[in-house]
Amino acid sequence: MFEWTGRRSFAIYLLQYTTIALVAPFIYDMVLGGGVAALAAPLRLMWWIVMVVGAWALALAVASVVDTTVVRATQAVFGRAVAVVQGRRTRR
């Protein structure tokens, strides 16, 4: 998993950050109705850990799907286009 994570493009990291930034407020505000501050400290800590792990897992899943479908396909098309252009340059 670490090897796969290390090979991702910067755009995927930005997508993962955006996913976390969207999920965290949803969990805090929508799921608990904004009542996180009213919970006891150990429950707030537990809820924060659940939110972080859940948001990270969702972000990793979204990034995995986008990376394997959209980004790889786009990079393959771009690679073929570059190969065609470079092939034309060497023939002249």
VOLO-84500 format. One record per residue: residue number from 1; x, y, z of N, C-alpha, C, O in turn; residue in one letter. Coordinates in nm, 3 decimals, always signed. Layout:
<atoms>
<atom midren="NUM" n_c1="X" n_c2="Y" n_c3="Z" ca_c1="X" ca_c2="Y" ca_c3="Z" c_c1="X" c_c2="Y" c_c3="Z" o_c1="X" o_c2="Y" o_c3="Z" mifi="a"/>
...
</atoms>
This chain:
<atoms>
<atom midren="1" n_c1="+0.082" n_c2="-0.119" n_c3="+0.000" ca_c1="+0.000" ca_c2="+0.000" ca_c3="+0.000" c_c1="+0.087" c_c2="+0.126" c_c3="+0.000" o_c1="+0.052" o_c2="+0.224" o_c3="-0.066" mifi="m"/>
<atom midren="2" n_c1="+0.198" n_c2="+0.125" n_c3="+0.072" ca_c1="+0.284" ca_c2="+0.242" ca_c3="+0.078" c_c1="+0.350" c_c2="+0.268" c_c3="-0.057" o_c1="+0.369" o_c2="+0.383" o_c3="-0.095" mifi="f"/>
<atom midren="3" n_c1="+0.385" n_c2="+0.162" n_c3="-0.129" ca_c1="+0.444" ca_c2="+0.178" ca_c3="-0.261" c_c1="+0.344" c_c2="+0.242" c_c3="-0.356" o_c1="+0.379" o_c2="+0.331" o_c3="-0.434" mifi="e"/>
<atom midren="4" n_c1="+0.218" n_c2="+0.196" n_c3="-0.351" ca_c1="+0.115" ca_c2="+0.254" ca_c3="-0.437" c_c1="+0.093" c_c2="+0.400" c_c3="-0.403" o_c1="+0.080" o_c2="+0.484" o_c3="-0.492" mifi="w"/>
<atom midren="5" n_c1="+0.090" n_c2="+0.432" n_c3="-0.274" ca_c1="+0.069" ca_c2="+0.570" ca_c3="-0.231" c_c1="+0.183" c_c2="+0.659" c_c3="-0.278" o_c1="+0.160" o_c2="+0.774" o_c3="-0.315" mifi="t"/>
<atom midren="6" n_c1="+0.304" n_c2="+0.608" n_c3="-0.277" ca_c1="+0.420" ca_c2="+0.686" ca_c3="-0.318" c_c1="+0.423" c_c2="+0.716" c_c3="-0.467" o_c1="+0.489" o_c2="+0.811" o_c3="-0.508" mifi="g"/>
<atom midren="7" n_c1="+0.355" n_c2="+0.639" n_c3="-0.547" ca_c1="+0.357" ca_c2="+0.659" ca_c3="-0.692" c_c1="+0.245" c_c2="+0.750" c_c3="-0.742" o_c1="+0.236" o_c2="+0.774" o_c3="-0.863" mifi="r"/>
<atom midren="8" n_c1="+0.160" n_c2="+0.800" n_c3="-0.655" ca_c1="+0.048" ca_c2="+0.881" ca_c3="-0.699" c_c1="+0.093" c_c2="+1.022" c_c3="-0.736" o_c1="+0.196" o_c2="+1.070" o_c3="-0.689" mifi="r"/>
<atom midren="9" n_c1="+0.016" n_c2="+1.085" n_c3="-0.821" ca_c1="+0.047" ca_c2="+1.221" ca_c3="-0.863" c_c1="+0.002" c_c2="+1.321" c_c3="-0.758" o_c1="-0.076" o_c2="+1.289" o_c3="-0.668" mifi="s"/>
<atom midren="10" n_c1="+0.051" n_c2="+1.443" n_c3="-0.771" ca_c1="+0.016" ca_c2="+1.549" ca_c3="-0.676" c_c1="-0.133" c_c2="+1.580" c_c3="-0.681" o_c1="-0.192" o_c2="+1.615" o_c3="-0.579" mifi="f"/>
<atom midren="11" n_c1="-0.194" n_c2="+1.568" n_c3="-0.798" ca_c1="-0.337" ca_c2="+1.595" ca_c3="-0.812" c_c1="-0.419" c_c2="+1.499" c_c3="-0.726" o_c1="-0.523" o_c2="+1.538" o_c3="-0.672" mifi="a"/>
<atom midren="12" n_c1="-0.374" n_c2="+1.377" n_c3="-0.712" ca_c1="-0.446" ca_c2="+1.280" ca_c3="-0.629" c_c1="-0.436" c_c2="+1.320" c_c3="-0.483" o_c1="-0.532" o_c2="+1.303" o_c3="-0.408" mifi="i"/>
<atom midren="13" n_c1="-0.321" n_c2="+1.373" n_c3="-0.441" ca_c1="-0.309" ca_c2="+1.420" ca_c3="-0.303" c_c1="-0.403" c_c2="+1.537" c_c3="-0.278" o_c1="-0.463" o_c2="+1.548" o_c3="-0.171" mifi="y"/>
<atom midren="14" n_c1="-0.417" n_c2="+1.625" n_c3="-0.376" ca_c1="-0.510" ca_c2="+1.737" ca_c3="-0.362" c_c1="-0.654" c_c2="+1.687" c_c3="-0.357" o_c1="-0.736" o_c2="+1.740" o_c3="-0.281" mifi="l"/>
<atom midren="15" n_c1="-0.686" n_c2="+1.586" n_c3="-0.435" ca_c1="-0.819" ca_c2="+1.526" ca_c3="-0.430" c_c1="-0.845" c_c2="+1.464" c_c3="-0.294" o_c1="-0.954" o_c2="+1.476" o_c3="-0.239" mifi="l"/>
<atom midren="16" n_c1="-0.744" n_c2="+1.397" n_c3="-0.240" ca_c1="-0.759" ca_c2="+1.336" ca_c3="-0.108" c_c1="-0.779" c_c2="+1.444" c_c3="-0.001" o_c1="-0.864" o_c2="+1.428" o_c3="+0.087" mifi="q"/>
<atom midren="17" n_c1="-0.704" n_c2="+1.551" n_c3="-0.008" ca_c1="-0.721" ca_c2="+1.661" ca_c3="+0.088" c_c1="-0.862" c_c2="+1.720" c_c3="+0.078" o_c1="-0.925" o_c2="+1.747" o_c3="+0.180" mifi="y"/>
<atom midren="18" n_c1="-0.910" n_c2="+1.740" n_c3="-0.045" ca_c1="-1.043" ca_c2="+1.797" ca_c3="-0.065" c_c1="-1.150" c_c2="+1.704" c_c3="-0.008" o_c1="-1.247" o_c2="+1.750" o_c3="+0.053" mifi="t"/>
<atom midren="19" n_c1="-1.134" n_c2="+1.575" n_c3="-0.029" ca_c1="-1.231" ca_c2="+1.479" ca_c3="+0.025" c_c1="-1.235" c_c2="+1.487" c_c3="+0.178" o_c1="-1.343" o_c2="+1.488" o_c3="+0.237" mifi="t"/>
<atom midren="20" n_c1="-1.119" n_c2="+1.493" n_c3="+0.241" ca_c1="-1.114" ca_c2="+1.504" ca_c3="+0.388" c_c1="-1.177" c_c2="+1.635" c_c3="+0.432" o_c1="-1.251" o_c2="+1.638" o_c3="+0.530" mifi="i"/>
<atom midren="21" n_c1="-1.147" n_c2="+1.744" n_c3="+0.361" ca_c1="-1.202" ca_c2="+1.875" ca_c3="+0.398" c_c1="-1.354" c_c2="+1.879" c_c3="+0.384" o_c1="-1.420" o_c2="+1.955" o_c3="+0.455" mifi="a"/>
<atom midren="22" n_c1="-1.410" n_c2="+1.800" n_c3="+0.295" ca_c1="-1.555" ca_c2="+1.795" ca_c3="+0.280" c_c1="-1.621" c_c2="+1.700" c_c3="+0.381" o_c1="-1.731" o_c2="+1.727" o_c3="+0.429" mifi="l"/>
<atom midren="23" n_c1="-1.554" n_c2="+1.591" n_c3="+0.412" ca_c1="-1.613" ca_c2="+1.490" ca_c3="+0.500" c_c1="-1.610" c_c2="+1.532" c_c3="+0.646" o_c1="-1.706" o_c2="+1.509" o_c3="+0.719" mifi="v"/>
<atom midren="24" n_c1="-1.501" n_c2="+1.593" n_c3="+0.691" ca_c1="-1.487" ca_c2="+1.627" ca_c3="+0.833" c_c1="-1.599" c_c2="+1.719" c_c3="+0.882" o_c1="-1.661" o_c2="+1.688" o_c3="+0.983" mifi="a"/>
<atom midren="25" n_c1="-1.628" n_c2="+1.830" n_c3="+0.815" ca_c1="-1.740" ca_c2="+1.913" ca_c3="+0.864" c_c1="-1.874" c_c2="+1.840" c_c3="+0.858" o_c1="-1.960" o_c2="+1.862" o_c3="+0.943" mifi="p"/>
<atom midren="26" n_c1="-1.892" n_c2="+1.755" n_c3="+0.758" ca_c1="-2.017" ca_c2="+1.680" ca_c3="+0.748" c_c1="-2.034" c_c2="+1.591" c_c3="+0.871" o_c1="-2.142" o_c2="+1.587" o_c3="+0.931" mifi="f"/>
<atom midren="27" n_c1="-1.928" n_c2="+1.521" n_c3="+0.907" ca_c1="-1.937" ca_c2="+1.433" ca_c3="+1.023" c_c1="-1.963" c_c2="+1.513" c_c3="+1.150" o_c1="-2.048" o_c2="+1.478" o_c3="+1.231" mifi="i"/>
<atom midren="28" n_c1="-1.889" n_c2="+1.621" n_c3="+1.167" ca_c1="-1.905" ca_c2="+1.701" ca_c3="+1.289" c_c1="-2.042" c_c2="+1.769" c_c3="+1.297" o_c1="-2.110" o_c2="+1.761" o_c3="+1.399" mifi="y"/>
<atom midren="29" n_c1="-2.082" n_c2="+1.834" n_c3="+1.189" ca_c1="-2.204" ca_c2="+1.915" ca_c3="+1.193" c_c1="-2.332" c_c2="+1.837" c_c3="+1.166" o_c1="-2.432" o_c2="+1.854" o_c3="+1.235" mifi="d"/>
<atom midren="30" n_c1="-2.328" n_c2="+1.752" n_c3="+1.065" ca_c1="-2.450" ca_c2="+1.685" ca_c3="+1.024" c_c1="-2.481" c_c2="+1.561" c_c3="+1.108" o_c1="-2.596" o_c2="+1.540" o_c3="+1.147" mifi="m"/>
<atom midren="31" n_c1="-2.382" n_c2="+1.481" n_c3="+1.134" ca_c1="-2.408" ca_c2="+1.355" ca_c3="+1.204" c_c1="-2.445" c_c2="+1.379" c_c3="+1.350" o_c1="-2.540" o_c2="+1.321" o_c3="+1.401" mifi="v"/>
<atom midren="32" n_c1="-2.370" n_c2="+1.465" n_c3="+1.415" ca_c1="-2.398" ca_c2="+1.491" ca_c3="+1.556" c_c1="-2.481" c_c2="+1.617" c_c3="+1.577" o_c1="-2.507" o_c2="+1.656" o_c3="+1.691" mifi="l"/>
<atom midren="33" n_c1="-2.523" n_c2="+1.680" n_c3="+1.472" ca_c1="-2.603" ca_c2="+1.800" ca_c3="+1.483" c_c1="-2.527" c_c2="+1.914" c_c3="+1.549" o_c1="-2.586" o_c2="+2.000" o_c3="+1.614" mifi="g"/>
<atom midren="34" n_c1="-2.395" n_c2="+1.915" n_c3="+1.531" ca_c1="-2.313" ca_c2="+2.019" ca_c3="+1.590" c_c1="-2.294" c_c2="+2.002" c_c3="+1.739" o_c1="-2.246" o_c2="+2.095" o_c3="+1.805" mifi="g"/>
<atom midren="35" n_c1="-2.329" n_c2="+1.887" n_c3="+1.795" ca_c1="-2.323" ca_c2="+1.867" ca_c3="+1.938" c_c1="-2.194" c_c2="+1.806" c_c3="+1.989" o_c1="-2.192" o_c2="+1.751" o_c3="+2.099" mifi="g"/>
<atom midren="36" n_c1="-2.086" n_c2="+1.814" n_c3="+1.912" ca_c1="-1.960" ca_c2="+1.756" ca_c3="+1.955" c_c1="-1.909" c_c2="+1.826" c_c3="+2.081" o_c1="-1.856" o_c2="+1.760" o_c3="+2.171" mifi="v"/>
<atom midren="37" n_c1="-1.923" n_c2="+1.957" n_c3="+2.088" ca_c1="-1.872" ca_c2="+2.031" ca_c3="+2.203" c_c1="-1.943" c_c2="+1.993" c_c3="+2.332" o_c1="-1.886" o_c2="+2.009" o_c3="+2.440" mifi="a"/>
<atom midren="38" n_c1="-2.064" n_c2="+1.943" n_c3="+2.324" ca_c1="-2.139" ca_c2="+1.907" ca_c3="+2.445" c_c1="-2.099" c_c2="+1.770" c_c3="+2.500" o_c1="-2.137" o_c2="+1.735" o_c3="+2.611" mifi="a"/>
<atom midren="39" n_c1="-2.024" n_c2="+1.693" n_c3="+2.422" ca_c1="-1.984" ca_c2="+1.560" ca_c3="+2.468" c_c1="-1.871" c_c2="+1.571" c_c3="+2.570" o_c1="-1.798" o_c2="+1.670" o_c3="+2.573" mifi="l"/>
<atom midren="40" n_c1="-1.858" n_c2="+1.469" n_c3="+2.653" ca_c1="-1.746" ca_c2="+1.462" ca_c3="+2.747" c_c1="-1.616" c_c2="+1.446" c_c3="+2.670" o_c1="-1.616" o_c2="+1.397" o_c3="+2.558" mifi="a"/>
<atom midren="41" n_c1="-1.506" n_c2="+1.487" n_c3="+2.729" ca_c1="-1.375" ca_c2="+1.487" ca_c3="+2.662" c_c1="-1.337" c_c2="+1.351" c_c3="+2.603" o_c1="-1.294" o_c2="+1.347" o_c3="+2.488" mifi="a"/>
<atom midren="42" n_c1="-1.352" n_c2="+1.240" n_c3="+2.675" ca_c1="-1.317" ca_c2="+1.111" ca_c3="+2.613" c_c1="-1.403" c_c2="+1.078" c_c3="+2.492" o_c1="-1.355" o_c2="+1.019" o_c3="+2.395" mifi="p"/>
<atom midren="43" n_c1="-1.529" n_c2="+1.116" n_c3="+2.495" ca_c1="-1.617" ca_c2="+1.091" ca_c3="+2.380" c_c1="-1.581" c_c2="+1.181" c_c3="+2.263" o_c1="-1.587" o_c2="+1.138" o_c3="+2.147" mifi="l"/>
<atom midren="44" n_c1="-1.543" n_c2="+1.305" n_c3="+2.291" ca_c1="-1.498" ca_c2="+1.394" ca_c3="+2.183" c_c1="-1.373" c_c2="+1.338" c_c3="+2.117" o_c1="-1.361" o_c2="+1.339" o_c3="+1.995" mifi="r"/>
<atom midren="45" n_c1="-1.279" n_c2="+1.290" n_c3="+2.198" ca_c1="-1.156" ca_c2="+1.231" ca_c3="+2.145" c_c1="-1.188" c_c2="+1.108" c_c3="+2.061" o_c1="-1.134" o_c2="+1.092" o_c3="+1.951" mifi="l"/>
<atom midren="46" n_c1="-1.276" n_c2="+1.022" n_c3="+2.112" ca_c1="-1.314" ca_c2="+0.903" ca_c3="+2.036" c_c1="-1.381" c_c2="+0.942" c_c3="+1.904" o_c1="-1.351" o_c2="+0.884" o_c3="+1.799" mifi="m"/>
<atom midren="47" n_c1="-1.471" n_c2="+1.040" n_c3="+1.908" ca_c1="-1.539" ca_c2="+1.083" ca_c3="+1.788" c_c1="-1.442" c_c2="+1.145" c_c3="+1.688" o_c1="-1.456" o_c2="+1.126" o_c3="+1.567" mifi="w"/>
<atom midren="48" n_c1="-1.342" n_c2="+1.220" n_c3="+1.739" ca_c1="-1.241" ca_c2="+1.279" ca_c3="+1.652" c_c1="-1.161" c_c2="+1.170" c_c3="+1.582" o_c1="-1.134" o_c2="+1.180" o_c3="+1.463" mifi="w"/>
<atom midren="49" n_c1="-1.123" n_c2="+1.064" n_c3="+1.656" ca_c1="-1.047" ca_c2="+0.954" ca_c3="+1.597" c_c1="-1.131" c_c2="+0.884" c_c3="+1.491" o_c1="-1.081" o_c2="+0.852" o_c3="+1.383" mifi="i"/>
<atom midren="50" n_c1="-1.258" n_c2="+0.861" n_c3="+1.519" ca_c1="-1.347" ca_c2="+0.799" ca_c3="+1.421" c_c1="-1.358" c_c2="+0.887" c_c3="+1.296" o_c1="-1.355" o_c2="+0.836" o_c3="+1.184" mifi="v"/>
<atom midren="51" n_c1="-1.370" n_c2="+1.017" n_c3="+1.315" ca_c1="-1.382" ca_c2="+1.110" ca_c3="+1.203" c_c1="-1.255" c_c2="+1.109" c_c3="+1.118" o_c1="-1.262" o_c2="+1.105" o_c3="+0.995" mifi="m"/>
<atom midren="52" n_c1="-1.139" n_c2="+1.112" n_c3="+1.183" ca_c1="-1.013" ca_c2="+1.115" ca_c3="+1.108" c_c1="-0.995" c_c2="+0.985" c_c3="+1.029" o_c1="-0.961" o_c2="+0.990" o_c3="+0.911" mifi="v"/>
<atom midren="53" n_c1="-1.016" n_c2="+0.871" n_c3="+1.093" ca_c1="-0.998" ca_c2="+0.743" ca_c3="+1.025" c_c1="-1.101" c_c2="+0.726" c_c3="+0.913" o_c1="-1.068" o_c2="+0.681" o_c3="+0.804" mifi="v"/>
<atom midren="54" n_c1="-1.226" n_c2="+0.763" n_c3="+0.940" ca_c1="-1.329" ca_c2="+0.753" ca_c3="+0.838" c_c1="-1.305" c_c2="+0.844" c_c3="+0.719" o_c1="-1.322" o_c2="+0.802" o_c3="+0.604" mifi="g"/>
<atom midren="55" n_c1="-1.267" n_c2="+0.968" n_c3="+0.746" ca_c1="-1.240" ca_c2="+1.063" ca_c3="+0.637" c_c1="-1.119" c_c2="+1.019" c_c3="+0.556" o_c1="-1.119" o_c2="+1.029" o_c3="+0.434" mifi="a"/>
<atom midren="56" n_c1="-1.016" n_c2="+0.970" n_c3="+0.624" ca_c1="-0.896" ca_c2="+0.924" ca_c3="+0.552" c_c1="-0.928" c_c2="+0.802" c_c3="+0.466" o_c1="-0.884" o_c2="+0.794" o_c3="+0.352" mifi="w"/>
<atom midren="57" n_c1="-1.005" n_c2="+0.708" n_c3="+0.520" ca_c1="-1.041" ca_c2="+0.588" ca_c3="+0.444" c_c1="-1.125" c_c2="+0.623" c_c3="+0.321" o_c1="-1.104" o_c2="+0.569" o_c3="+0.213" mifi="a"/>
<atom midren="58" n_c1="-1.221" n_c2="+0.714" n_c3="+0.338" ca_c1="-1.302" ca_c2="+0.756" ca_c3="+0.224" c_c1="-1.217" c_c2="+0.829" c_c3="+0.121" o_c1="-1.232" o_c2="+0.807" o_c3="+0.000" mifi="l"/>
<atom midren="59" n_c1="-1.127" n_c2="+0.915" n_c3="+0.167" ca_c1="-1.039" ca_c2="+0.987" ca_c3="+0.075" c_c1="-0.948" c_c2="+0.891" c_c3="+0.000" o_c1="-0.926" o_c2="+0.909" o_c3="-0.120" mifi="a"/>
<atom midren="60" n_c1="-0.896" n_c2="+0.790" n_c3="+0.067" ca_c1="-0.812" ca_c2="+0.691" ca_c3="+0.001" c_c1="-0.891" c_c2="+0.612" c_c3="-0.102" o_c1="-0.840" o_c2="+0.582" o_c3="-0.210" mifi="l"/>
<atom midren="61" n_c1="-1.015" n_c2="+0.578" n_c3="-0.069" ca_c1="-1.100" ca_c2="+0.504" ca_c3="-0.164" c_c1="-1.130" c_c2="+0.588" c_c3="-0.287" o_c1="-1.121" o_c2="+0.539" o_c3="-0.400" mifi="a"/>
<atom midren="62" n_c1="-1.167" n_c2="+0.715" n_c3="-0.267" ca_c1="-1.195" ca_c2="+0.804" ca_c3="-0.380" c_c1="-1.071" c_c2="+0.822" c_c3="-0.465" o_c1="-1.077" o_c2="+0.815" o_c3="-0.588" mifi="v"/>
<atom midren="63" n_c1="-0.958" n_c2="+0.846" n_c3="-0.400" ca_c1="-0.833" ca_c2="+0.865" ca_c3="-0.474" c_c1="-0.794" c_c2="+0.739" c_c3="-0.551" o_c1="-0.743" o_c2="+0.748" o_c3="-0.662" mifi="a"/>
<atom midren="64" n_c1="-0.818" n_c2="+0.623" n_c3="-0.493" ca_c1="-0.785" ca_c2="+0.497" ca_c3="-0.561" c_c1="-0.867" c_c2="+0.480" c_c3="-0.687" o_c1="-0.815" o_c2="+0.441" o_c3="-0.792" mifi="s"/>
<atom midren="65" n_c1="-0.995" n_c2="+0.509" n_c3="-0.678" ca_c1="-1.083" ca_c2="+0.493" ca_c3="-0.795" c_c1="-1.045" c_c2="+0.595" c_c3="-0.903" o_c1="-1.032" o_c2="+0.560" o_c3="-1.020" mifi="v"/>
<atom midren="66" n_c1="-1.026" n_c2="+0.720" n_c3="-0.865" ca_c1="-0.993" ca_c2="+0.823" ca_c3="-0.963" c_c1="-0.856" c_c2="+0.797" c_c3="-1.025" o_c1="-0.838" o_c2="+0.813" o_c3="-1.145" mifi="v"/>
<atom midren="67" n_c1="-0.760" n_c2="+0.755" n_c3="-0.942" ca_c1="-0.625" ca_c2="+0.731" ca_c3="-0.993" c_c1="-0.622" c_c2="+0.616" c_c3="-1.092" o_c1="-0.556" o_c2="+0.625" o_c3="-1.196" mifi="d"/>
<atom midren="68" n_c1="-0.693" n_c2="+0.509" n_c3="-1.063" ca_c1="-0.689" ca_c2="+0.392" ca_c3="-1.151" c_c1="-0.776" c_c2="+0.407" c_c3="-1.275" o_c1="-0.754" o_c2="+0.336" o_c3="-1.373" mifi="t"/>
<atom midren="69" n_c1="-0.872" n_c2="+0.496" n_c3="-1.272" ca_c1="-0.958" ca_c2="+0.513" ca_c3="-1.390" c_c1="-0.922" c_c2="+0.638" c_c3="-1.469" o_c1="-0.876" o_c2="+0.628" o_c3="-1.582" mifi="t"/>
<atom midren="70" n_c1="-0.943" n_c2="+0.753" n_c3="-1.412" ca_c1="-0.929" ca_c2="+0.878" ca_c3="-1.486" c_c1="-0.783" c_c2="+0.914" c_c3="-1.512" o_c1="-0.745" o_c2="+0.941" o_c3="-1.626" mifi="v"/>
<atom midren="71" n_c1="-0.701" n_c2="+0.915" n_c3="-1.408" ca_c1="-0.563" ca_c2="+0.962" ca_c3="-1.422" c_c1="-0.482" c_c2="+0.868" c_c3="-1.510" o_c1="-0.411" o_c2="+0.913" o_c3="-1.599" mifi="v"/>
<atom midren="72" n_c1="-0.492" n_c2="+0.738" n_c3="-1.486" ca_c1="-0.415" ca_c2="+0.643" ca_c3="-1.567" c_c1="-0.455" c_c2="+0.649" c_c3="-1.714" o_c1="-0.369" o_c2="+0.646" o_c3="-1.803" mifi="r"/>
<atom midren="73" n_c1="-0.585" n_c2="+0.659" n_c3="-1.740" ca_c1="-0.631" ca_c2="+0.667" ca_c3="-1.879" c_c1="-0.582" c_c2="+0.796" c_c3="-1.945" o_c1="-0.539" o_c2="+0.794" o_c3="-2.060" mifi="a"/>
<atom midren="74" n_c1="-0.589" n_c2="+0.906" n_c3="-1.873" ca_c1="-0.542" ca_c2="+1.033" ca_c3="-1.927" c_c1="-0.392" c_c2="+1.029" c_c3="-1.954" o_c1="-0.346" o_c2="+1.076" o_c3="-2.058" mifi="t"/>
<atom midren="75" n_c1="-0.316" n_c2="+0.972" n_c3="-1.861" ca_c1="-0.171" ca_c2="+0.963" ca_c3="-1.881" c_c1="-0.136" c_c2="+0.872" c_c3="-1.998" o_c1="-0.040" o_c2="+0.898" o_c3="-2.070" mifi="q"/>
<atom midren="76" n_c1="-0.212" n_c2="+0.766" n_c3="-2.018" ca_c1="-0.186" ca_c2="+0.676" ca_c3="-2.130" c_c1="-0.213" c_c2="+0.746" c_c3="-2.263" o_c1="-0.134" o_c2="+0.733" o_c3="-2.357" mifi="a"/>
<atom midren="77" n_c1="-0.322" n_c2="+0.820" n_c3="-2.272" ca_c1="-0.353" ca_c2="+0.895" ca_c3="-2.394" c_c1="-0.245" c_c2="+1.000" c_c3="-2.420" o_c1="-0.200" o_c2="+1.016" o_c3="-2.534" mifi="v"/>
<atom midren="78" n_c1="-0.204" n_c2="+1.070" n_c3="-2.316" ca_c1="-0.099" ca_c2="+1.171" ca_c3="-2.332" c_c1="+0.032" c_c2="+1.107" c_c3="-2.376" o_c1="+0.103" o_c2="+1.161" o_c3="-2.460" mifi="f"/>
<atom midren="79" n_c1="+0.065" n_c2="+0.991" n_c3="-2.318" ca_c1="+0.187" ca_c2="+0.921" ca_c3="-2.357" c_c1="+0.186" c_c2="+0.879" c_c3="-2.503" o_c1="+0.287" o_c2="+0.889" o_c3="-2.572" mifi="g"/>
<atom midren="80" n_c1="+0.070" n_c2="+0.832" n_c3="-2.550" ca_c1="+0.060" ca_c2="+0.794" ca_c3="-2.693" c_c1="+0.072" c_c2="+0.917" c_c3="-2.782" o_c1="+0.135" o_c2="+0.911" o_c3="-2.888" mifi="r"/>
<atom midren="81" n_c1="+0.011" n_c2="+1.028" n_c3="-2.740" ca_c1="+0.020" ca_c2="+1.152" ca_c3="-2.820" c_c1="+0.164" c_c2="+1.202" c_c3="-2.827" o_c1="+0.209" o_c2="+1.246" o_c3="-2.933" mifi="a"/>
<atom midren="82" n_c1="+0.235" n_c2="+1.195" n_c3="-2.718" ca_c1="+0.376" ca_c2="+1.237" ca_c3="-2.717" c_c1="+0.458" c_c2="+1.145" c_c3="-2.806" o_c1="+0.546" o_c2="+1.192" o_c3="-2.878" mifi="v"/>
<atom midren="83" n_c1="+0.431" n_c2="+1.015" n_c3="-2.800" ca_c1="+0.505" ca_c2="+0.920" ca_c3="-2.884" c_c1="+0.481" c_c2="+0.948" c_c3="-3.032" o_c1="+0.573" o_c2="+0.938" o_c3="-3.113" mifi="a"/>
<atom midren="84" n_c1="+0.357" n_c2="+0.982" n_c3="-3.068" ca_c1="+0.326" ca_c2="+1.014" ca_c3="-3.208" c_c1="+0.401" c_c2="+1.139" c_c3="-3.250" o_c1="+0.460" o_c2="+1.143" o_c3="-3.359" mifi="v"/>
<atom midren="85" n_c1="+0.399" n_c2="+1.241" n_c3="-3.167" ca_c1="+0.467" ca_c2="+1.367" ca_c3="-3.202" c_c1="+0.617" c_c2="+1.344" c_c3="-3.211" o_c1="+0.681" o_c2="+1.395" o_c3="-3.303" mifi="v"/>
<atom midren="86" n_c1="+0.675" n_c2="+1.270" n_c3="-3.119" ca_c1="+0.818" ca_c2="+1.243" ca_c3="-3.124" c_c1="+0.853" c_c2="+1.156" c_c3="-3.243" o_c1="+0.961" o_c2="+1.172" o_c3="-3.301" mifi="q"/>
<atom midren="87" n_c1="+0.765" n_c2="+1.065" n_c3="-3.282" ca_c1="+0.789" ca_c2="+0.982" ca_c3="-3.400" c_c1="+0.790" c_c2="+1.066" c_c3="-3.526" o_c1="+0.868" o_c2="+1.037" o_c3="-3.617" mifi="g"/>
<atom midren="88" n_c1="+0.707" n_c2="+1.167" n_c3="-3.536" ca_c1="+0.704" ca_c2="+1.256" ca_c3="-3.652" c_c1="+0.830" c_c2="+1.339" c_c3="-3.657" o_c1="+0.880" o_c2="+1.366" o_c3="-3.766" mifi="r"/>
<atom midren="89" n_c1="+0.881" n_c2="+1.381" n_c3="-3.545" ca_c1="+1.001" ca_c2="+1.465" ca_c3="-3.542" c_c1="+1.124" c_c2="+1.386" c_c3="-3.588" o_c1="+1.211" o_c2="+1.442" o_c3="-3.655" mifi="r"/>
<atom midren="90" n_c1="+1.133" n_c2="+1.259" n_c3="-3.553" ca_c1="+1.251" ca_c2="+1.181" ca_c3="-3.590" c_c1="+1.247" c_c2="+1.140" c_c3="-3.737" o_c1="+1.352" o_c2="+1.111" o_c3="-3.795" mifi="t"/>
<atom midren="91" n_c1="+1.133" n_c2="+1.137" n_c3="-3.798" ca_c1="+1.123" ca_c2="+1.099" ca_c3="-3.940" c_c1="+1.164" c_c2="+1.211" c_c3="-4.032" o_c1="+1.201" o_c2="+1.185" o_c3="-4.147" mifi="r"/>
<atom midren="92" n_c1="+1.161" n_c2="+1.332" n_c3="-3.988" ca_c1="+1.193" ca_c2="+1.446" ca_c3="-4.076" c_c1="+1.337" c_c2="+1.461" c_c3="-4.099" o_c1="+1.379" o_c2="+1.552" o_c3="-4.171" mifi="r"/>
</atoms>
